[in-house]
């Protein structure tokens, strides 16, 4: 039987987890800080070591701390952002869903001709005019995603100035509100890559750091390709889940 405590019978382990997380979020325990040894920390929080271990396991699973046998428990540089690949939503919503502050750095908007590969993915003629949006997304001021989004000029029309005011907002919302385009679904490819010098400088990681590269094409309800996204994700900032169906009954 699990111990209960706090409002509404909330589990004691959950309450302890929240107290530790509050110390991390407040800056009392900063990235790299070593937590007190288990006996001392359990005494400090007024709980058993079993309850403390339960809380620490959840915090480690969520990416708030790193536990190394013989070395201790340390606050990580950032908690993992949980991304369910079965649902298509923007980076802003993902960061907000974790209770973290969304930020944008290095916003750059420009237009030019589409390369052959990008034109093919967007099903537009080669050299067609496109608008490109580059930006760094931050979670609690830490860079987590460097993105390059490509939109056909035929969709933007005369509303290009709206792209310059994107700021912290979500591109999906802007497509709908400014251009009347509703994204119905996206097709994504994901693979590990090593950060080149430019991408590493944008994400403030060493050159050669392993990143998750996501290439996605979004479509409206008519099947028209409306957005091509290149996203480089800091690998240790994300936890990805996928629903795998089947194989079901073999008849």
C-alpha positions as a Markdown table, in Angstrom:
| # | Residue | x | y | z |
|---|---|---|---|---|
| 1 | Unk | 0.0 | 0.0 | 0.0 |
| 2 | Unk | 1.5 | 3.4 | -1.0 |
| 3 | Unk | 1.7 | 6.2 | 1.5 |
| 4 | Unk | -0.7 | 9.1 | 1.0 |
| 5 | Unk | -0.3 | 12.7 | 2.0 |
| 6 | Unk | -1.1 | 16.2 | 1.0 |
| 7 | Unk | -4.3 | 17.6 | -0.5 |
| 8 | Unk | -6.7 | 15.1 | -2.0 |
| 9 | Unk | -4.6 | 12.1 | -0.9 |
| 10 | Unk | -1.8 | 12.9 | -3.2 |
| 11 | Unk | 1.0 | 10.4 | -3.0 |
| 12 | Unk | 3.8 | 11.3 | -0.7 |
| 13 | Unk | 6.4 | 10.4 | -3.3 |
| 14 | Unk | 4.7 | 12.9 | -5.7 |
| 15 | Unk | 4.8 | 15.6 | -3.0 |
| 16 | Unk | 8.5 | 15.0 | -2.4 |
| 17 | Unk | 9.2 | 15.1 | -6.2 |
| 18 | Unk | 7.5 | 18.4 | -6.5 |
| 19 | Unk | 9.5 | 19.9 | -3.5 |
| 20 | Unk | 12.8 | 18.9 | -5.2 |
| 21 | Unk | 11.6 | 20.1 | -8.6 |
| 22 | Unk | 10.7 | 23.5 | -7.0 |
| 23 | Unk | 14.2 | 23.9 | -5.7 |
| 24 | Unk | 15.6 | 23.2 | -9.1 |
| 25 | Unk | 13.1 | 25.6 | -10.9 |
| 26 | Unk | 13.8 | 28.3 | -8.3 |
| 27 | Unk | 17.5 | 28.2 | -9.0 |
| 28 | Unk | 18.3 | 27.0 | -5.4 |
| 29 | Unk | 19.8 | 23.9 | -7.0 |
| 30 | Unk | 21.3 | 24.9 | -10.3 |
| 31 | Unk | 22.5 | 22.6 | -13.2 |
| 32 | Unk | 25.5 | 20.6 | -12.1 |
| 33 | Unk | 24.6 | 20.9 | -8.4 |
| 34 | Unk | 25.1 | 17.7 | -6.5 |
| 35 | Unk | 22.1 | 16.7 | -4.3 |
| 36 | Unk | 22.8 | 15.8 | -0.7 |
| 37 | Unk | 23.4 | 12.1 | 0.1 |
| 38 | Unk | 20.2 | 10.1 | 0.4 |
| 39 | Unk | 20.1 | 9.7 | 4.2 |
| 40 | Unk | 20.7 | 13.5 | 4.6 |
| 41 | Unk | 18.2 | 14.5 | 1.9 |
| 42 | Unk | 15.5 | 12.1 | 3.3 |
| 43 | Unk | 16.0 | 13.7 | 6.8 |
| 44 | Unk | 15.9 | 17.2 | 5.3 |
| 45 | Unk | 12.6 | 16.4 | 3.6 |
| 46 | Unk | 11.2 | 14.4 | 6.5 |
| 47 | Unk | 10.5 | 11.3 | 4.5 |
| 48 | Unk | 11.8 | 7.7 | 4.4 |
| 49 | Unk | 14.6 | 6.7 | 2.0 |
| 50 | Unk | 12.1 | 4.5 | 0.1 |
| 51 | Unk | 9.8 | 7.5 | -0.5 |
| 52 | Unk | 12.8 | 9.6 | -1.5 |
| 53 | Unk | 14.0 | 7.0 | -4.0 |
| 54 | Unk | 10.6 | 6.8 | -5.5 |
| 55 | Unk | 10.6 | 10.6 | -6.1 |
| 56 | Unk | 14.2 | 10.6 | -7.4 |
| 57 | Unk | 13.4 | 7.8 | -9.9 |
| 58 | Unk | 10.6 | 9.9 | -11.4 |
| 59 | Unk | 12.8 | 13.0 | -11.5 |
| 60 | Unk | 15.5 | 11.0 | -13.3 |
| 61 | Unk | 13.0 | 9.6 | -15.8 |
| 62 | Unk | 11.8 | 13.1 | -16.5 |
| 63 | Unk | 15.3 | 14.3 | -17.0 |
| 64 | Unk | 15.6 | 16.7 | -14.1 |
| 65 | Unk | 18.4 | 14.8 | -12.4 |
| 66 | Unk | 21.1 | 12.3 | -13.3 |
| 67 | Unk | 21.9 | 9.5 | -10.9 |
| 68 | Unk | 25.3 | 7.8 | -11.2 |
| 69 | Unk | 26.2 | 4.9 | -8.8 |
| 70 | Unk | 29.2 | 5.8 | -6.8 |
| 71 | Unk | 29.2 | 9.4 | -8.1 |
| 72 | Unk | 26.0 | 10.8 | -6.7 |
| 73 | Unk | 22.9 | 12.6 | -8.0 |
| 74 | Unk | 23.2 | 15.8 | -10.0 |
| 75 | Unk | 20.8 | 18.4 | -11.4 |
| 76 | Unk | 20.8 | 18.2 | -15.2 |
| 77 | Unk | 21.2 | 21.2 | -17.5 |
| 78 | Unk | 17.6 | 20.8 | -18.7 |
| 79 | Unk | 14.6 | 18.5 | -18.1 |
| 80 | Unk | 13.6 | 16.4 | -21.1 |
| 81 | Unk | 10.7 | 17.6 | -23.2 |
| 82 | Unk | 8.2 | 14.8 | -23.8 |
| 83 | Unk | 7.3 | 14.6 | -27.4 |
| 84 | Unk | 4.5 | 12.2 | -28.5 |
| 85 | Unk | 5.1 | 11.6 | -32.2 |
| 86 | Unk | 1.5 | 10.5 | -32.7 |
| 87 | Unk | 0.3 | 14.1 | -32.3 |
| 88 | Unk | 1.4 | 16.9 | -34.6 |
| 89 | Unk | 2.0 | 20.1 | -32.6 |
| 90 | Unk | 4.5 | 22.9 | -32.5 |
| 91 | Unk | 7.6 | 23.3 | -30.4 |
| 92 | Unk | 6.0 | 26.2 | -28.5 |
| 93 | Unk | 3.1 | 23.9 | -27.3 |
| 94 | Unk | 5.6 | 21.2 | -26.4 |
| 95 | Unk | 7.7 | 23.5 | -24.2 |
| 96 | Unk | 4.6 | 25.1 | -22.6 |
| 97 | Unk | 3.1 | 21.6 | -21.9 |
| 98 | Unk | 6.1 | 21.0 | -19.6 |
| 99 | Unk | 5.5 | 24.2 | -17.7 |
| 100 | Unk | 8.6 | 25.8 | -19.1 |
| 101 | Unk | 9.1 | 29.3 | -20.5 |
| 102 | Unk | 9.1 | 29.5 | -24.3 |
| 103 | Unk | 11.6 | 31.7 | -26.0 |
| 104 | Unk | 12.9 | 32.6 | -29.5 |
| 105 | Unk | 16.4 | 33.7 | -30.4 |
| 106 | Unk | 18.0 | 34.7 | -33.8 |
| 107 | Unk | 14.7 | 35.0 | -35.8 |
| 108 | Unk | 15.6 | 35.5 | -39.4 |
| 109 | Unk | 13.1 | 35.7 | -42.3 |
| 110 | Unk | 14.1 | 35.8 | -46.0 |
| 111 | Unk | 12.9 | 34.7 | -49.4 |
| 112 | Unk | 14.5 | 33.0 | -52.4 |
| 113 | Unk | 14.3 | 30.2 | -54.9 |
| 114 | Unk | 13.5 | 26.7 | -53.6 |
| 115 | Unk | 16.2 | 24.1 | -54.1 |
| 116 | Unk | 15.4 | 21.0 | -56.1 |
| 117 | Unk | 14.9 | 18.7 | -53.0 |
| 118 | Unk | 12.8 | 21.2 | -51.1 |
| 119 | Unk | 10.7 | 22.0 | -54.2 |
| 120 | Unk | 10.1 | 18.2 | -54.7 |
| 121 | Unk | 8.9 | 17.8 | -51.2 |
| 122 | Unk | 6.6 | 20.8 | -51.4 |
| 123 | Unk | 5.4 | 19.6 | -54.9 |
| 124 | Unk | 6.2 | 23.0 | -56.5 |
| 125 | Unk | 8.3 | 23.7 | -59.6 |
| 126 | Unk | 12.1 | 24.0 | -59.0 |
| 127 | Unk | 13.3 | 27.6 | -58.3 |
| 128 | Unk | 9.8 | 28.6 | -57.1 |
| 129 | Unk | 9.9 | 31.4 | -54.6 |
| 130 | Unk | 9.7 | 30.4 | -51.0 |
| 131 | Unk | 9.9 | 32.1 | -47.6 |
| 132 | Unk | 12.3 | 30.8 | -45.1 |
| 133 | Unk | 12.1 | 31.2 | -41.3 |
| 134 | Unk | 15.1 | 30.4 | -39.2 |
| 135 | Unk | 15.0 | 30.6 | -35.4 |
| 136 | Unk | 16.3 | 29.0 | -32.2 |
| 137 | Unk | 13.7 | 27.8 | -29.7 |
| 138 | Unk | 14.5 | 28.0 | -26.0 |
| 139 | Unk | 13.1 | 26.3 | -22.9 |
| 140 | Unk | 13.7 | 28.3 | -19.8 |
| 141 | Unk | 16.3 | 30.2 | -21.7 |
| 142 | Unk | 18.2 | 27.1 | -22.8 |
| 143 | Unk | 18.4 | 26.4 | -26.6 |
| 144 | Unk | 16.7 | 23.2 | -27.5 |
| 145 | Unk | 15.7 | 23.4 | -31.2 |
| 146 | Unk | 17.2 | 25.1 | -34.2 |
| 147 | Unk | 14.5 | 25.2 | -37.0 |
| 148 | Unk | 14.4 | 26.2 | -40.6 |
| 149 | Unk | 10.8 | 26.4 | -42.0 |
| 150 | Unk | 10.1 | 26.8 | -45.7 |
| 151 | Unk | 6.7 | 28.1 | -46.9 |
| 152 | Unk | 5.7 | 28.5 | -50.6 |
| 153 | Unk | 5.3 | 32.1 | -51.6 |
| 154 | Unk | 1.9 | 31.2 | -53.1 |
| 155 | Unk | 0.6 | 30.6 | -49.6 |
| 156 | Unk | 2.1 | 33.8 | -48.0 |
| 157 | Unk | 0.9 | 36.0 | -50.8 |
| 158 | Unk | 1.1 | 39.7 | -49.8 |
| 159 | Unk | 1.3 | 38.8 | -46.1 |
| 160 | Unk | 5.0 | 38.4 | -45.8 |
| 161 | Unk | 5.3 | 41.1 | -43.1 |
| 162 | Unk | 3.4 | 38.9 | -40.7 |
| 163 | Unk | 6.3 | 36.4 | -40.7 |
| 164 | Unk | 8.6 | 39.1 | -39.2 |
| 165 | Unk | 6.4 | 39.3 | -36.2 |
| 166 | Unk | 6.3 | 35.6 | -35.5 |
| 167 | Unk | 8.4 | 36.0 | -32.3 |
| 168 | Unk | 7.4 | 33.4 | -29.6 |
| 169 | Unk | 4.3 | 32.3 | -31.5 |
| 170 | Unk | 3.5 | 29.1 | -33.2 |
| 171 | Unk | 3.8 | 28.9 | -37.0 |
| 172 | Unk | 0.7 | 26.6 | -37.2 |
| 173 | Unk | -1.4 | 29.3 | -35.6 |
| 174 | Unk | 0.0 | 32.0 | -37.9 |
| 175 | Unk | -0.7 | 29.9 | -40.9 |
| 176 | Unk | -4.3 | 29.6 | -39.9 |
| 177 | Unk | -4.9 | 33.2 | -38.6 |
| 178 | Unk | -2.9 | 35.1 | -41.2 |
| 179 | Unk | -3.1 | 32.9 | -44.3 |
| 180 | Unk | -6.2 | 30.8 | -43.7 |
| 181 | Unk | -4.2 | 27.6 | -43.9 |
| 182 | Unk | -5.1 | 24.8 | -41.5 |
| 183 | Unk | -2.6 | 22.0 | -41.1 |
| 184 | Unk | -4.4 | 18.6 | -41.2 |
| 185 | Unk | -1.4 | 16.2 | -40.9 |
| 186 | Unk | 2.3 | 16.0 | -41.2 |
| 187 | Unk | 4.8 | 13.4 | -42.4 |
| 188 | Unk | 8.0 | 13.3 | -40.5 |
| 189 | Unk | 11.4 | 11.6 | -40.9 |
| 190 | Unk | 13.7 | 11.5 | -37.9 |
| 191 | Unk | 17.4 | 10.5 | -37.7 |
| 192 | Unk | 20.4 | 11.1 | -35.5 |
| 193 | Unk | 23.0 | 13.5 | -36.9 |
| 194 | Unk | 26.2 | 15.2 | -35.7 |
| 195 | Unk | 26.1 | 18.9 | -35.2 |
| 196 | Unk | 28.1 | 20.8 | -37.8 |
| 197 | Unk | 29.9 | 24.0 | -36.7 |
| 198 | Unk | 27.0 | 26.3 | -37.7 |
| 199 | Unk | 24.2 | 24.3 | -36.0 |
| 200 | Unk | 26.4 | 23.7 | -32.9 |
| 201 | Unk | 26.9 | 27.4 | -32.6 |
| 202 | Unk | 23.2 | 28.1 | -32.7 |
| 203 | Unk | 22.4 | 25.5 | -30.0 |
| 204 | Unk | 25.5 | 26.3 | -27.9 |
| 205 | Unk | 26.8 | 22.7 | -28.0 |
| 206 | Unk | 30.2 | 21.3 | -29.1 |
| 207 | Unk | 30.6 | 20.5 | -32.8 |
| 208 | Unk | 29.9 | 16.8 | -33.3 |
| 209 | Unk | 27.3 | 16.6 | -30.6 |
| 210 | Unk | 24.6 | 14.1 | -31.5 |
| 211 | Unk | 21.3 | 15.8 | -32.4 |
| 212 | Unk | 17.9 | 14.5 | -33.5 |
| 213 | Unk | 17.1 | 15.8 | -37.0 |
| 214 | Unk | 13.4 | 16.0 | -37.9 |
| 215 | Unk | 12.4 | 16.6 | -41.5 |
| 216 | Unk | 8.6 | 17.2 | -41.8 |
| 217 | Unk | 6.2 | 18.1 | -44.5 |
| 218 | Unk | 2.8 | 19.4 | -43.4 |
| 219 | Unk | -0.4 | 19.2 | -45.5 |
| 220 | Unk | -3.8 | 20.9 | -45.4 |
| 221 | Unk | -7.0 | 18.9 | -45.7 |
| 222 | Unk | -6.8 | 18.9 | -49.5 |
| 223 | Unk | -3.4 | 17.2 | -49.4 |
| 224 | Unk | -1.5 | 20.3 | -50.5 |
| 225 | Unk | 2.0 | 20.6 | -49.0 |
| 226 | Unk | 2.0 | 23.9 | -47.1 |
| 227 | Unk | 5.1 | 23.8 | -44.9 |
| 228 | Unk | 8.5 | 22.0 | -44.9 |
| 229 | Unk | 10.4 | 22.0 | -41.6 |
| 230 | Unk | 14.0 | 21.2 | -40.8 |
| 231 | Unk | 14.5 | 20.9 | -37.0 |
| 232 | Unk | 17.6 | 20.0 | -35.1 |
| 233 | Unk | 16.8 | 19.0 | -31.6 |
| 234 | Unk | 19.2 | 18.8 | -28.7 |
| 235 | Unk | 19.0 | 15.0 | -28.1 |
| 236 | Unk | 19.3 | 14.9 | -24.3 |
| 237 | Unk | 16.5 | 17.6 | -24.0 |
| 238 | Unk | 13.8 | 15.3 | -25.5 |
| 239 | Unk | 12.0 | 12.1 | -24.6 |
| 240 | Unk | 10.1 | 10.7 | -27.5 |
| 241 | Unk | 7.2 | 8.3 | -27.4 |
| 242 | Unk | 5.4 | 6.5 | -30.2 |
| 243 | Unk | 2.3 | 4.3 | -30.3 |
| 244 | Unk | 3.1 | 1.1 | -32.2 |
| 245 | Unk | 0.0 | -0.7 | -33.3 |
| 246 | Unk | -0.4 | -4.5 | -34.0 |
| 247 | Unk | 0.5 | -7.0 | -35.0 |
| 248 | Unk | -2.9 | -8.1 | -33.6 |
| 249 | Unk | -4.5 | -11.4 | -34.2 |
| 250 | Unk | -2.9 | -13.6 | -36.9 |
| 251 | Unk | -5.7 | -15.2 | -38.9 |
